Amino acid sequence: YGLAWGINQGELNKEEYFPALHRAWSALQSCIHDNGMIGWVQLPAFNPREVKFEHNMDYGAGAYLLAGSEVLKMTLNN
């Protein structure tokens, strides 16, 4: 989200940061289950623990949608 927002707002140089954004978005796409759920989401806890593809929480979808909205804006503005 941050990279896409920064590029869209003109805070980050697109030529310099777009390759990292492209890799990050591709990685996020690989987290989507066949049923549309998002995997690899850190479960709530007071300390980090192992994260798996099967792990899903609602806030993972929110973060994905934020990133997707900025990537979509970038796509529509080109």
C-alpha positions as CSV (number, residue, x, y, z in Angstrom):
1,Y,0.0,0.0,0.0
2,G,2.7,2.5,1.0
3,L,4.7,2.1,-2.2
4,A,1.7,2.5,-4.4
5,W,0.3,5.4,-2.4
6,G,3.7,7.2,-2.4
7,I,4.1,6.8,-6.2
8,N,0.5,8.0,-6.8
9,Q,1.0,11.0,-4.6
10,G,4.3,11.9,-6.3
11,E,6.3,11.3,-3.1
12,L,8.2,8.4,-4.6
13,N,9.9,8.3,-7.9
14,K,7.9,5.9,-10.1
15,E,10.9,4.7,-12.1
16,E,12.8,3.9,-9.0
17,Y,10.1,2.3,-6.9
18,F,7.8,0.7,-9.4
19,P,9.9,-2.5,-9.7
20,A,9.6,-3.1,-5.9
21,L,5.9,-2.4,-6.1
22,H,5.5,-4.8,-8.9
23,R,7.3,-7.6,-6.9
24,A,5.3,-6.8,-3.8
25,W,1.9,-6.9,-5.7
26,S,2.9,-10.2,-7.3
27,A,3.8,-11.6,-3.9
28,L,0.4,-10.5,-2.6
29,Q,-1.4,-12.1,-5.5
30,S,0.3,-15.4,-4.6
31,C,-1.4,-15.3,-1.2
32,I,-4.9,-15.6,-2.5
33,H,-6.6,-19.0,-2.0
34,D,-8.8,-20.6,-4.7
35,N,-11.9,-19.5,-2.7
36,G,-10.7,-15.9,-2.6
37,M,-9.5,-15.8,1.0
38,I,-6.1,-14.3,1.7
39,G,-3.4,-16.4,3.4
40,W,-0.2,-15.7,5.2
41,V,-2.0,-13.3,7.6
42,Q,-0.4,-13.0,11.1
43,L,-2.8,-14.2,13.7
44,P,-3.5,-11.9,16.7
45,A,-1.2,-12.5,19.6
46,F,1.0,-10.7,22.0
47,N,4.1,-12.2,20.3
48,P,4.8,-13.2,16.7
49,R,4.6,-16.9,15.9
50,E,4.7,-19.1,12.8
51,V,2.5,-17.9,9.9
52,K,1.1,-20.3,7.3
53,F,-0.7,-20.0,4.0
54,E,-3.9,-21.3,5.8
55,H,-3.9,-18.4,8.3
56,N,-6.5,-15.8,7.5
57,M,-8.0,-12.8,9.4
58,D,-10.3,-10.0,8.3
59,Y,-7.7,-7.4,8.7
60,G,-5.6,-9.1,6.0
61,A,-8.3,-8.5,3.5
62,G,-8.4,-4.9,4.5
63,A,-4.7,-4.4,3.9
64,Y,-5.0,-6.2,0.6
65,L,-7.9,-3.9,-0.5
66,L,-6.0,-0.8,0.5
67,A,-3.0,-1.9,-1.6
68,G,-5.3,-2.9,-4.5
69,S,-7.1,0.4,-4.5
70,E,-3.8,2.3,-5.0
71,V,-2.6,-0.1,-7.6
72,L,-5.9,0.3,-9.4
73,K,-5.6,4.1,-9.3
74,M,-2.1,3.8,-10.8
75,T,-3.4,1.6,-13.5
76,L,-6.3,3.9,-14.4
77,N,-4.0,7.0,-14.4
78,N,-1.7,5.5,-17.0
